[in-house]
């Protein structure tokens, strides 16, 4: 099969479009014929070697841990999925990913894809939507009537976080650039701040939850806008717990894990018309370098997709 791999850590020039063996599947796995793969910041962060201490890979590696496709074959222990089923997944990030024509996935990482949207759009859901869900509800325990500040609300995680928080009955404040204000409002945000023209920390006060998707100075300033006893969840830099304690805030770090059952819930929300997938741009698999370069600009609205089939 054709796949994108890198043999050494480095810039996007390390990505190679080459022939590799089709993966073999174990008894509790399915082989997916990949239709599309989502491109996420974690893909190029791993390629550049930032996560080596956390994820010690044996290279070469196929990146990409967002996938939608069709079941090609199923292992001996698999009964929930059959050849021909359209599925989507955030597969195990410690294994080879989905920048390829085929990928092996464990069934507990898998769900039937929503039927109301194109399969390539379904590839943009798993990693970002699961991350938003984990951060808001597993870590922050966001409830109806609470307020949440979502940074980079027009990004991959942000677009899902705005929608999920609003569905949960929260008051949603988002930060984004001016060109994306209408998009974020259309997703349900009650208030949107243009971070290029206004400092959110002078406008926002006493929120219950902050979802930090940026880290750095944004994370540091976010502690001051949370009321005592509130929660900050970062999906990038682990929060400084000493700073959190100074502000009387609880701080968590969220790193998403596969969850097929939760993907079923997300597919149901999409099919019910309650959750939208925002796709910024699509590239063919052979142009994975250009797709990752685009991701690294940090200016993506929603998701980037690699078309495979």
N, C-alpha and C positions, 0 to 999 in steps of 0.2 A: 504494500500500500504506500501511498504518498503521505509524508508527514513533515512537520517542521520540528527540527531538533537543534539544540546547541550542545557542542562538545566541550566548550570551555565557557566560564563566566566572562561576561563582557558587555559591550554595547550591542545595539540591535544588529550590527553586522555579524554577530556570532550565530544568528539564526540561519539554518540551512534547510532548504526544501529538498528532500531526498527520499529514496526508497528504503523502507524498513519492513520487517516482518509483521504480518497481522498478529495482534496479541492473542495468546491462548487464554481461555477462560477456565476458572475453577468451578466446582459443583454449585456454589451459591452465587454465581455471577452470570451476567448476560454480556453478549458482544453487541455493541451498538454500531450500526452504520451511521456515521456522523453526517448530519445535514448541515449543522452550523455550530460554531463555538463562540462563546462570548470572550471578549478581550477585557481584562481587568488589570488595575495597577499591580496586583500581586504577581502577575505574569512577568512583567519586566523587572520588578524588584527581585524576584527569584533569579532571573537571567543575569542580573548584575551582581548577584552574590550577596545581597543584603541579608538574606535569611539563612545563610549557611549554618549558623550555630543552632538554629531552631529546626531547620529541615536539611539534614546532611544527605544530599542526593549523591547517587552514583551516576556520573555522566557517561554517555549523552542522555539528555532528557527531552521528552516531548512536553511542552508547557500547555497551559489552558485548562482551567477547571470549572468550566461552564459549558454544558453541552445539551443539544437536542438532536434527536435522530430516530432511527427505526431499529427495533430489535432484529438482529440478524440471526442469532441463535441463543439458546438458553442452556444453562448448566443443569446437571441431573437433579439438583435439589430445588429448582425454580418451578413454581406453579402459578405465580401471580402474573407473569409476563410471558407472552408468546411471540414467535416470529411475526413481524409485521406491525407490532404495536408501536405507536408513536410515543416516545418517552423523553423526559428531560431530567437533568441531574447536576448537582454539584458534587463531583466524585472526589475520592480521597486524594488530597493534595500531596501526599507522600509518594504517590505513584505517577506513572506517565499520564499526561493529560490528553486534551481533545483537539489539539491542532493536528488532526490526522483524519484519515478516512474511516478508521475504526478505533474504538476504545473499549476496554473491558471494565465493567462497573458492577459493584456488589448491589444486590437488590434492595438493601435497606437504604441505599443512597439514591434511589430511583423512584419516579412516579410517572403516571401517564401524563402526557403533555396536555395543556389546555387545547380544546378543539376549536375555539372561536378565533384564534389568531394564527398567522402563518408559523410554521415550525421554526423558521429562522429567528422569529421574534421570541419564541419560547426559550431560545438559547440565551437570551439576555436577562432571564429572570433569576435562576437559582442562586448564584453567589451573592448578588447584590440584595435581593429580596430576603434571603435567609439571614444575611448580615444585619439588615435593618430590623428584622423581627427579633433576632437574638438581642441586639443592643437595646431596643425599646422595651421589650416585654420580659425577656429572661434576666437581663442585667438591671435595667432601670425600673422594672415593674410599673410601667406607665399605665395609668388608669383614666377613665372618663372624668372629665372636669379638670384634669391637670393641664399644665402648660409645658411645652417642649420647644427648645430652640434647636433647629437642625442646620448645621453648617454645610455649605456647598449643596444646597437643596436642589439644584438642577443637575447634579451628578448622578452616577449610577445608583449608589446607595441612597443618596438624598431623595431622588424622585420616588423611590419606593417608601422611604421612611415618612415623607410627607403624607402620602396616601394612607399608609397603615395607621399612622398616628391619628389622622382625621377620622378614619373608620372606627377607631377605638374611642372616639369622643373627646379627644384632647384638643386644646387650643394650640395651633401650630404657628410658629414663627420660623421663617427661613431666611438664610443669607445666600445671596447670589450676586452676579453682576447684573447691570441694568438691562442688558439684552435678554436676560432670562426671567425677568420679574413676571411677565405675563404667563409664561409656562408654569412657574411655581404656583402662582395664584390659581391657575386652571386645575392643578392637582389637589387643591383644597386648602392651601395655606391661608391663614387668617391675616397674617402680616408678613411682608417681605421687605428685607433691608438690602439695599445695594451696598455691598461692602467696599466698592470702589469710591463711593462718595460719602459714606457715613460709617462711623465707628459703632458697631453693634453694642459695645459695652457702655456707651453713653445713652442708649435708647432702651435697652432691655433690662428689666429688674425683676428679681424674685421669681424666676421660673422654677418649675419643679425638676426639669430634666434638661440637660444639654447633650446632644449627640455630636461629638467631635469627630469630624472626618478629615481634619487638616493637620492637627498637632501644632507644635511650635508655639508661636506667640498667640495664635487663636485659642489654643487650649489654655494657656496661662491666663489670658484675659477672661475666659469663659467662667472661671471659678467665681469671679466677682458678681456675676449676674444670677447666680443660683441662690435661693434662700437656704438658710441653715437647715440641714437635714435632707437637702435635695441631692440629686445624683448627676454626675458627669460620667458618660461612657465614651471612651475613645476607641475607634477602630484602627487607629494608626499608632501613635506613640503611647506606650503605657503611661498612664497619668502619674504625676508626681504626688505621691500620697501625703508627703509632708505639707505641700501647698494646700492640698484638699483639706487636711486636718485644720490648717490655719483658718480656713473659710467655713469650717463646720460642714463640709460636703463629703458625701460618699463618692469614691471614684472607682471605676471598673475599666478593664480592658476587655474587648470582645474580639475573638478570632473565630470566624465561622467554621462550623463542622457540618458534614453531610447530614441530611435529615429528610428521608423520603416521605415520611408521614406529613411533615410540614409542607413539603412541596405539593402534596395533594390538596392541602388547604389553600395554598396560593393559586393553584390551578383553578380551584372552585371559585375563588374571588375574581380571577380573570374572566372565567366563563359567565359569571353573574354580572359582568360589566362594572365591577367595583374597583378593579385594579388595572391600570394601564401600563404598558411597556413602552418606554420612550427609546427609540433607536436613532442615534445620531448619524451613523455612517456604517456602510458594509464594505468589506474587502474580500477578494478571493483568497483562499488559503495560501496561495503562492506569494501573496503580498503581506504576509504576517509582519514583516519588518516595518512596512509603512503603517500598519495598524497599531503596532506597539509605539512607534514614534508619535503617532497622533495621540495615543493615550497619555504619553509622557508630557504632552503640552499642558495637561491639567485643565483643559478647557472643554471637556466633553459634556454635551447635554445628554443625559441618559447613558445609553450603552453603545459600544462598538461591537460589530459582529464580523466573524470570518465565515464566509460561505464555503462549504466543503462539497456538498452534493446538490 
